[in-house]
Amino acid sequence: MMNRDRFFKKFVTVFSPFFLLGLWTPNAVGIDFPTKPITLVIGSQAGSAPDTLARILAEGMAEILKQPVVAENRPGAAGAIAASSVARSNSDGYTLMMMTAVHSISPTTRSDLDYSFVDDFKGIGMVASVPLLFVVNKDLGTRDLSAFIARAKQGDIFYGTPGVGTLQHLATEDFALKTGVKMTMIPYKGGGAATKAVIANEVQLFFAGIPPALPHVKSGAISALGISSAKRSPAAPDVKTFQELGFADYNIDNWHALYVPKGTPDEVVVILSKALNDVLNRPVTAERFLNVGATPSPSSPDEQTKFGQDEVKRWRQIVLDSGIELTGK
């Protein structure tokens, strides 16, 4: 197989005119791929955000690649069951996986994984930014982040999570670490239940997904004091980012991205990445993503692979710095 650097240089030099003219096809690079249906594995149940986004991509990529892209749910163990099966699949480009931020957290929070996110996978590209809303109980009377922090430092603040070691758990602990506040975690069986707990004042705050939380924010049942991503979300354009609110190094994103087994040929990855980004750049994709609070975020395979590796290091450091006690490792 051609050296990766040499391949990409030749690819850009020879085939960039095809991209510019909109004439790109898989055969333009002289590779007979794909010749059969592709499976896109999702590690969560039907109707979840990863499932919704994956099915939008499957539809668009199938149109471009001229082969069916079949979305297949393999839920369980926070995506680990699906990731394990994909890691052991053939490295031929016919098995993809929709991965999320939890897959960069699991290497630190779990010791029972029979695969390595870093060693067994490489990225096709980022799919979407899916930020979290920092929502608080309205009866606290804190309408901005600084007021909430001042109130939290007085004590008796409880926060909700969907469980120990989840993105929302670590996002809250990182927030506590950066602000110097002490809070107590209360786990719930899901994001919807945790959001309802904020409304009922069982807990005072939660890093919530946009779809379940935004209607309650708009009705005034809870207050959104910030959004966790580096950029504002089109789904909640009036909610400021933590960076805008003075926390320059705070950026928590429940990112979604496509990955393949590590040995997949670079030439095949290029074809898949191009099809993915073509779908992401369609205005209709952005409109459909908005329903789950997601924003399309195209990237290259190398950028995604490095990003995922950096995320593993970042979350490991956050766990260590926060002194989080993890169970079930």
Secondary structure, DSSP 8 states (H G I E B T S, - for coil): ---HHHHHHHHHHHHHHHHHHT---GGGGT-----S-EEEEESS-TTSHHHHHHHHHHHHHHHHHTS-EEEEE---GGGHHHHHHHHTS-SSSSEEEEEETHHHHHHHH-S--SS-HHHHEEEEEEEEE-BEEEEEEGGG---SHHHHHHHHTTS--EEEESSTTSHHHHHHHHHHHHHT---EEEE-SSHHHHHHHHHTTSSSEEEEEHHHHHHHHHHTSEEEEEESSSS--TTSTTS-BTTTTT-TT---B--EEEEEETTS-HHHHHHHHHHHHHHHTSHHHHHHHGGGT-EE----HHHHHHHHHHHHHHHHHHHHHHT------
